[in-house]
């Protein structure tokens, strides 16, 4: 394991350089757009590196509860994928159409989407949460 700078720090430094220093100097709109996209991709990668393990473990725990399982192996991603397919089969079979299971599935899906947005587009998630809060007032 490396000391400082961390992988995330390195990635974010390159993203900052591309977005804040290089992009403003470019006159070619197409190239500028591509540089900004590259900077955004690097920020997504940094967030995924930072959050993915915890998010996968949390998703596995939610799926364990929904499916009455006790998956706890070392390959968390494979377990989540397997249990997600099992949950999809239950949903297609109509098991989640109403009742407590429906509510639990809805809460799981909502949380999973929010976690994915925390990585892919946290500004959009923030905006949606603010708009949702305003609607509830």
Backbone as ProteinMPNN parsed JSONL, in Angstrom:
{"seq_chain_A": "XXXXXXXXXXXXXXXXXXXXXXXXXXXXXXXXXXXXXXXXXXXXXXXXXXXXXXXXXXXXXXXXXXXXXXXXXXXXXXXXXXXXXXXXXXXXXXXXXXXXXXXXXXXXXXXXXXXXXXXXXXXXXXXXXXXXXXXXX", "coords_chain_A": {"N_chain_A": [[0.841, -1.174, 0.0], [0.53, 2.178, -0.826], [1.818, 5.26, 0.512], [1.051, 8.655, 1.059], [0.676, 10.537, -1.947], [-2.68, 9.267, -2.038], [-4.419, 6.834, -4.075], [-6.946, 7.893, -4.743], [-6.449, 10.62, -4.283], [-4.56, 11.139, -6.276], [-6.056, 10.602, -8.615], [-8.097, 12.533, -8.357], [-6.563, 14.843, -8.465], [-5.635, 14.839, -11.113], [-8.119, 15.024, -12.387], [-8.929, 17.557, -11.498], [-6.922, 19.143, -12.674], [-7.471, 18.696, -15.428], [-10.147, 19.658, -15.662], [-10.206, 22.237, -14.459], [-7.866, 23.597, -15.14], [-6.795, 22.832, -17.721], [-9.051, 22.579, -19.549], [-10.273, 25.252, -19.658], [-8.43, 26.575, -21.27], [-8.677, 25.695, -23.818], [-9.646, 26.126, -27.19], [-11.004, 24.692, -29.064], [-14.137, 23.5, -29.189], [-15.145, 20.884, -29.228], [-12.967, 19.325, -28.345], [-12.593, 20.494, -25.833], [-14.994, 19.761, -24.57], [-14.605, 16.974, -24.499], [-12.407, 16.8, -22.798], [-13.542, 17.772, -20.438], [-15.428, 15.77, -20.018], [-13.685, 13.619, -19.579], [-12.497, 14.481, -17.186], [-14.721, 14.36, -15.52], [-15.273, 11.605, -15.6], [-13.031, 10.645, -14.258], [-13.545, 11.686, -11.698], [-15.818, 10.212, -11.053], [-14.722, 7.622, -10.979], [-12.983, 7.947, -8.811], [-14.833, 8.392, -6.728], [-16.156, 5.934, -6.802], [-14.091, 4.157, -6.113], [-13.734, 4.983, -3.508], [-16.233, 4.529, -2.257], [-17.4, 2.065, -3.043], [-16.953, -0.511, -1.798], [-18.162, -0.324, 0.782], [-20.764, 0.332, 0.013], [-21.5, -1.944, -1.466], [-21.402, -3.915, 0.545], [-23.459, -2.963, 2.204], [-25.626, -3.174, 0.461], [-25.663, -5.943, 0.118], [-26.378, -6.719, 2.711], [-28.966, -5.634, 2.884], [-30.214, -7.149, 0.872], [-29.838, -9.714, 1.939], [-31.603, -9.528, 4.124], [-34.042, -9.122, 2.786], [-34.326, -11.489, 1.332], [-34.127, -13.449, 3.183], [-31.586, -14.597, 3.677], [-28.139, -15.462, 4.398], [-25.796, -14.502, 3.25], [-22.355, -14.069, 3.207], [-19.855, -14.225, 2.167], [-16.544, -13.895, 0.66], [-16.649, -12.816, -1.912], [-18.302, -10.348, -2.455], [-19.519, -8.811, -4.489], [-20.328, -10.757, -6.391], [-22.158, -12.174, -4.817], [-24.091, -10.176, -4.371], [-24.946, -9.738, -7.001], [-26.038, -12.274, -7.589], [-28.087, -12.457, -5.632], [-29.594, -10.241, -6.361], [-30.569, -11.043, -8.842], [-32.183, -13.139, -7.914], [-34.031, -11.676, -6.398], [-35.192, -10.177, -8.456], [-36.506, -12.225, -9.837], [-38.475, -12.852, -7.94], [-39.878, -10.461, -7.915], [-40.829, -10.377, -10.58], [-42.5, -12.578, -10.411], [-44.559, -11.571, -8.986], [-44.446, -11.362, -6.266], [-43.809, -9.048, -4.929], [-45.812, -7.244, -5.196], [-47.569, -6.075, -3.395], [-48.096, -5.146, 0.065], [-46.007, -5.811, 2.995], [-43.604, -6.89, 2.006], [-43.453, -5.694, -0.495], [-43.1, -3.01, 0.303], [-40.609, -3.21, 1.586], [-38.973, -4.031, -0.525], [-39.235, -1.824, -2.195], [-38.018, 0.161, -0.592], [-35.423, -0.874, -0.497], [-34.668, -0.783, -3.24], [-34.858, 1.972, -3.69], [-32.851, 2.944, -1.92], [-30.615, 1.677, -3.04], [-30.488, 2.857, -5.586], [-30.02, 5.499, -4.81], [-27.469, 5.209, -3.667], [-26.01, 4.47, -5.934], [-26.24, 6.82, -7.4], [-24.834, 8.519, -5.71], [-22.27, 7.915, -6.42], [-22.222, 8.118, -9.287], [-23.458, 10.605, -9.955], [-23.52, 12.84, -7.839], [-24.379, 15.503, -7.528], [-26.781, 15.649, -8.947], [-28.299, 13.859, -7.408], [-28.382, 15.277, -4.987], [-29.876, 17.51, -5.797], [-32.342, 16.289, -6.49], [-33.083, 15.234, -3.989], [-33.442, 17.601, -2.545], [-35.588, 18.748, -3.987], [-37.519, 16.792, -3.53], [-37.79, 17.014, -0.759], [-38.911, 19.572, -0.611], [-41.392, 19.087, -1.796], [-42.579, 17.549, 0.149], [-43.05, 19.315, 2.165]], "CA_chain_A": [[0.0, 0.0, 0.0], [1.293, 3.409, -0.934], [1.495, 6.336, 1.449], [0.443, 9.795, 0.39], [-0.749, 10.696, -2.18], [-3.462, 8.055, -2.243], [-4.953, 6.664, -5.426], [-8.011, 8.882, -4.915], [-5.841, 11.95, -4.39], [-3.959, 11.236, -7.602], [-7.129, 10.688, -9.601], [-8.76, 13.831, -8.222], [-5.628, 15.878, -8.913], [-5.695, 14.847, -12.579], [-9.439, 15.557, -12.749], [-8.878, 19.007, -11.244], [-6.089, 19.733, -13.725], [-8.192, 18.667, -16.699], [-11.35, 20.484, -15.639], [-10.034, 23.63, -14.036], [-6.697, 24.25, -15.738], [-6.645, 22.577, -19.158], [-10.267, 22.861, -20.323], [-10.497, 26.676, -19.965], [-7.469, 27.093, -22.258], [-8.933, 25.089, -25.128], [-10.542, 26.85, -28.082], [-11.783, 23.697, -29.8], [-15.266, 23.134, -28.319], [-15.248, 19.423, -29.158], [-11.885, 18.857, -27.483], [-12.89, 20.978, -24.481], [-16.042, 18.885, -24.061], [-14.022, 15.668, -24.218], [-11.557, 16.961, -21.61], [-14.459, 17.876, -19.289], [-15.98, 14.416, -19.811], [-12.615, 12.822, -18.967], [-12.38, 14.915, -15.791], [-15.887, 13.824, -14.809], [-15.076, 10.158, -15.469], [-12.055, 10.444, -13.18], [-14.223, 11.927, -10.413], [-16.684, 9.048, -10.809], [-13.839, 6.52, -10.58], [-12.51, 8.221, -7.441], [-15.939, 8.138, -5.789], [-16.408, 4.495, -6.761], [-13.027, 3.551, -5.305], [-13.941, 5.369, -2.111], [-17.51, 4.096, -1.679], [-17.995, 0.831, -3.558], [-16.941, -1.631, -0.851], [-19.192, -0.111, 1.809], [-22.079, 0.258, -0.625], [-21.776, -3.35, -1.784], [-21.717, -4.624, 1.796], [-24.79, -2.527, 2.643], [-26.613, -3.772, -0.445], [-25.734, -7.367, 0.461], [-27.155, -6.851, 3.948], [-30.389, -5.404, 2.563], [-30.688, -8.318, 0.127], [-29.933, -10.804, 2.918], [-32.842, -9.343, 4.886], [-35.191, -9.315, 1.897], [-34.417, -12.86, 0.843], [-33.896, -14.354, 4.315], [-30.329, -15.308, 3.454], [-27.038, -15.065, 5.263], [-24.603, -14.442, 2.404], [-21.304, -13.294, 3.866], [-18.577, -14.682, 1.631], [-15.545, -12.902, 0.28], [-16.981, -12.2, -3.188], [-19.528, -9.588, -2.185], [-20.152, -8.418, -5.754], [-21.009, -11.932, -6.954], [-23.327, -12.451, -3.977], [-25.095, -9.14, -4.649], [-25.504, -10.023, -8.326], [-26.878, -13.477, -7.479], [-29.298, -12.151, -4.865], [-30.394, -9.3, -7.154], [-31.309, -11.865, -9.811], [-33.235, -13.841, -7.165], [-35.061, -10.688, -6.085], [-35.891, -9.86, -9.714], [-37.441, -13.33, -10.093], [-39.605, -12.683, -7.012], [-40.659, -9.309, -8.382], [-41.545, -10.816, -11.784], [-43.525, -13.541, -10.003], [-45.64, -10.853, -8.326], [-44.297, -11.433, -4.813], [-43.595, -7.714, -4.354], [-46.857, -6.351, -5.701], [-48.259, -5.376, -2.306], [-47.783, -5.582, 1.417], [-44.744, -5.478, 3.658], [-42.49, -7.216, 1.127], [-43.426, -4.604, -1.482], [-42.496, -1.831, 0.936], [-39.189, -3.488, 1.834], [-38.305, -4.024, -1.834], [-39.21, -0.421, -2.634], [-36.988, 0.844, 0.203], [-34.123, -1.384, -0.957], [-34.381, -0.242, -4.575], [-34.626, 3.407, -3.527], [-31.528, 3.121, -1.312], [-29.607, 1.242, -4.004], [-30.387, 3.91, -6.606], [-29.362, 6.651, -4.188], [-26.047, 4.891, -3.535], [-25.417, 4.532, -7.267], [-26.147, 8.237, -7.753], [-23.745, 9.11, -4.918], [-21.057, 7.689, -7.195], [-22.315, 8.572, -10.671], [-23.845, 12.009, -10.119], [-23.991, 13.301, -6.532], [-25.074, 16.794, -7.639], [-28.157, 15.341, -9.338], [-28.944, 13.281, -6.231], [-28.628, 16.38, -4.055], [-30.988, 18.302, -6.333], [-33.569, 15.498, -6.365], [-33.445, 15.164, -2.569], [-33.972, 18.92, -2.172], [-36.908, 18.88, -4.596], [-38.406, 15.874, -2.812], [-38.052, 17.602, 0.547], [-39.832, 20.686, -0.822], [-42.708, 18.523, -2.068], [-43.105, 16.994, 1.4], [-43.368, 20.41, 3.097]], "C_chain_A": [[0.888, 1.239, 0.0], [0.885, 4.383, 0.163], [0.824, 7.452, 0.658], [1.239, 10.167, -0.86], [-1.431, 9.354, -2.443], [-3.914, 7.984, -3.699], [-6.033, 7.702, -5.699], [-7.447, 10.282, -5.08], [-5.214, 12.155, -5.766], [-5.02, 11.415, -8.685], [-7.79, 12.058, -9.559], [-7.854, 14.985, -8.648], [-5.639, 15.978, -10.436], [-7.037, 15.412, -13.042], [-9.483, 17.071, -12.589], [-8.064, 19.706, -12.33], [-6.85, 19.802, -15.051], [-9.347, 19.663, -16.726], [-11.111, 21.949, -15.38], [-8.873, 24.341, -14.727], [-6.613, 24.061, -17.249], [-7.869, 23.012, -19.958], [-10.461, 24.348, -20.626], [-9.54, 27.244, -21.024], [-7.746, 26.605, -23.671], [-9.941, 25.897, -25.933], [-11.441, 25.921, -28.877], [-12.889, 23.166, -28.882], [-15.392, 21.628, -28.15], [-14.184, 18.856, -28.217], [-12.128, 19.282, -26.028], [-13.947, 20.092, -23.822], [-15.464, 17.534, -23.665], [-13.12, 15.708, -22.985], [-12.437, 17.041, -20.359], [-15.1, 16.524, -18.98], [-14.93, 13.539, -19.13], [-12.435, 13.183, -17.497], [-13.527, 14.35, -14.958], [-15.758, 12.318, -14.599], [-14.094, 9.872, -14.333], [-12.68, 10.685, -11.81], [-15.145, 10.76, -10.052], [-15.842, 7.868, -10.322], [-13.35, 6.72, -9.149], [-13.612, 7.949, -6.423], [-16.226, 6.647, -5.675], [-15.343, 3.78, -5.926], [-13.254, 3.813, -3.817], [-15.155, 4.681, -1.496], [-17.94, 2.675, -2.005], [-18.009, -0.314, -2.56], [-18.043, -1.498, 0.191], [-20.589, -0.22, 1.206], [-22.451, -1.176, -0.974], [-22.134, -4.138, -0.532], [-23.117, -4.249, 2.29], [-25.883, -3.128, 1.767], [-26.774, -5.258, -0.157], [-26.561, -7.572, 1.723], [-28.641, -6.628, 3.7], [-30.969, -6.609, 1.826], [-30.786, -9.543, 1.028], [-31.25, -10.721, 3.675], [-34.067, -9.619, 4.017], [-35.41, -10.776, 1.542], [-34.219, -13.902, 1.938], [-32.676, -15.237, 4.086], [-29.301, -14.835, 4.461], [-25.732, -15.061, 4.462], [-23.569, -13.557, 3.088], [-19.922, -13.694, 3.375], [-17.667, -13.537, 1.231], [-15.886, -12.192, -1.021], [-18.336, -11.493, -3.083], [-20.258, -9.238, -3.468], [-20.923, -9.587, -6.366], [-22.253, -12.276, -6.143], [-24.44, -11.451, -4.25], [-25.747, -9.399, -6.002], [-26.446, -11.219, -8.282], [-28.187, -13.162, -6.763], [-30.181, -11.15, -5.603], [-31.191, -10.052, -8.204], [-32.446, -12.618, -9.116], [-34.37, -12.885, -6.806], [-35.855, -10.324, -7.329], [-36.886, -10.963, -10.064], [-38.678, -13.207, -9.205], [-40.496, -11.524, -7.463], [-41.471, -9.709, -9.612], [-42.68, -11.785, -11.45], [-44.689, -12.874, -9.278], [-45.536, -10.832, -6.816], [-44.177, -10.063, -4.147], [-44.666, -6.724, -4.785], [-47.552, -5.558, -4.607], [-47.726, -5.87, -0.97], [-46.41, -5.18, 1.902], [-43.543, -5.783, 2.756], [-42.345, -6.153, 0.041], [-42.716, -3.383, -0.901], [-40.998, -2.019, 1.179], [-38.402, -3.475, 0.528], [-38.177, -2.592, -2.332], [-38.108, 0.343, -1.891], [-35.588, 0.41, -0.234], [-33.74, -0.774, -2.302], [-34.079, 1.25, -4.482], [-33.233, 3.669, -2.953], [-30.416, 2.754, -2.288], [-29.401, 2.295, -5.086], [-29.684, 5.137, -6.027], [-27.858, 6.408, -4.041], [-25.343, 4.941, -4.887], [-25.26, 5.987, -7.721], [-25.081, 8.959, -6.936], [-22.42, 8.976, -5.66], [-21.156, 8.385, -8.558], [-22.592, 10.062, -10.815], [-24.392, 12.563, -8.805], [-24.712, 14.651, -6.583], [-26.527, 16.583, -8.04], [-28.916, 14.772, -8.144], [-29.301, 14.37, -5.229], [-29.826, 17.213, -4.504], [-32.326, 17.569, -6.179], [-34.022, 15.436, -4.91], [-34.011, 16.49, -2.078], [-35.379, 19.12, -2.718], [-37.928, 17.995, -3.892], [-38.767, 16.443, -1.441], [-39.034, 18.758, 0.422], [-41.252, 20.183, -1.057], [-43.377, 18.001, -0.787], [-43.531, 18.085, 2.381], [-44.812, 20.827, 3.008]], "O_chain_A": [[1.869, 1.321, 0.739], [-0.235, 4.339, 0.673], [0.108, 7.192, -0.309], [2.466, 10.1, -0.793], [-0.831, 8.433, -2.997], [-3.801, 8.953, -4.45], [-6.043, 8.325, -6.76], [-7.915, 11.047, -5.923], [-5.331, 13.233, -6.35], [-4.893, 12.272, -9.559], [-8.017, 12.675, -10.599], [-8.343, 16.002, -9.141], [-5.652, 17.079, -10.987], [-7.083, 16.195, -13.99], [-10.014, 17.778, -13.445], [-8.476, 20.745, -12.846], [-6.869, 20.84, -15.712], [-9.507, 20.417, -17.686], [-11.733, 22.81, -16.002], [-8.9, 25.562, -14.88], [-6.383, 25.023, -17.981], [-7.736, 23.739, -20.943], [-10.789, 24.685, -21.764], [-9.823, 28.289, -21.61], [-7.109, 27.062, -24.62], [-10.976, 26.306, -25.407], [-12.52, 26.32, -29.315], [-12.607, 22.464, -27.911], [-15.707, 21.145, -27.062], [-14.483, 17.999, -27.386], [-11.889, 18.503, -25.105], [-13.812, 19.718, -22.657], [-15.798, 17.004, -22.605], [-13.079, 14.749, -22.215], [-12.11, 16.443, -19.334], [-15.291, 16.175, -17.815], [-15.253, 12.796, -18.203], [-12.243, 12.303, -16.657], [-13.323, 13.915, -13.825], [-16.098, 11.811, -13.53], [-14.309, 8.956, -13.539], [-12.378, 9.964, -10.859], [-15.239, 10.371, -8.888], [-16.212, 7.194, -9.36], [-13.308, 5.772, -8.366], [-13.362, 7.348, -5.378], [-16.507, 6.147, -4.586], [-15.663, 2.899, -5.127], [-12.991, 2.951, -2.978], [-15.112, 4.288, -0.33], [-18.782, 2.123, -1.296], [-19.006, -1.032, -2.484], [-18.774, -2.454, 0.453], [-21.49, -0.795, 1.816], [-23.601, -1.577, -0.795], [-23.067, -4.94, -0.549], [-23.872, -5.111, 2.742], [-26.932, -3.539, 2.261], [-27.889, -5.781, -0.183], [-27.362, -8.505, 1.792], [-29.479, -7.349, 4.242], [-32.084, -7.04, 2.119], [-31.722, -10.331, 0.896], [-31.935, -11.729, 3.849], [-35.014, -10.271, 4.457], [-36.547, -11.241, 1.462], [-34.15, -15.099, 1.657], [-32.722, -16.452, 4.273], [-29.552, -13.936, 5.264], [-24.702, -15.548, 4.928], [-23.87, -12.435, 3.496], [-18.932, -13.523, 4.086], [-17.983, -12.365, 1.438], [-15.451, -11.058, -1.221], [-19.359, -11.984, -3.56], [-21.481, -9.354, -3.537], [-22.057, -9.412, -6.811], [-23.287, -12.629, -6.71], [-25.607, -11.832, -4.349], [-26.966, -9.292, -6.134], [-27.527, -11.184, -8.87], [-29.263, -13.548, -7.22], [-31.404, -11.208, -5.479], [-32.359, -9.74, -8.439], [-33.545, -12.725, -9.661], [-35.542, -13.25, -6.901], [-37.075, -10.177, -7.258], [-37.987, -10.677, -10.536], [-39.799, -13.431, -9.662], [-41.722, -11.609, -7.394], [-42.665, -9.418, -9.686], [-43.704, -11.804, -12.133], [-45.693, -13.524, -8.984], [-46.441, -10.338, -6.144], [-44.415, -9.929, -2.946], [-44.455, -5.512, -4.744], [-48.073, -4.474, -4.87], [-47.01, -6.867, -0.89], [-45.74, -4.333, 1.311], [-42.574, -5.024, 2.74], [-41.23, -5.761, -0.299], [-41.84, -2.8, -1.539], [-40.214, -1.088, 0.996], [-37.284, -2.961, 0.483], [-37.125, -2.196, -2.834], [-37.35, 1.091, -2.508], [-34.679, 1.233, -0.328], [-32.616, -0.304, -2.478], [-33.148, 1.737, -5.123], [-32.512, 4.532, -3.455], [-29.394, 3.436, -2.356], [-28.266, 2.592, -5.459], [-28.842, 5.741, -6.691], [-27.061, 7.318, -4.271], [-24.205, 5.401, -4.977], [-24.263, 6.34, -8.351], [-24.481, 9.918, -7.423], [-21.547, 9.836, -5.536], [-20.269, 9.152, -8.931], [-22.03, 10.715, -11.693], [-25.603, 12.738, -8.669], [-25.579, 14.909, -5.747], [-27.414, 17.265, -7.528], [-30.057, 15.162, -7.895], [-30.406, 14.379, -4.686], [-30.682, 17.575, -3.696], [-33.324, 18.17, -5.782], [-35.212, 15.569, -4.625], [-34.954, 16.508, -1.286], [-36.262, 19.6, -2.008], [-39.07, 18.404, -3.681], [-39.919, 16.36, -1.015], [-39.909, 18.909, 1.274], [-42.211, 20.783, -0.571], [-44.602, 18.016, -0.671], [-44.282, 17.82, 3.319], [-45.238, 21.733, 3.725]]}, "name": "protein", "num_of_chains": 1, "seq": "XXXXXXXXXXXXXXXXXXXXXXXXXXXXXXXXXXXXXXXXXXXXXXXXXXXXXXXXXXXXXXXXXXXXXXXXXXXXXXXXXXXXXXXXXXXXXXXXXXXXXXXXXXXXXXXXXXXXXXXXXXXXXXXXXXXXXXXXX"}
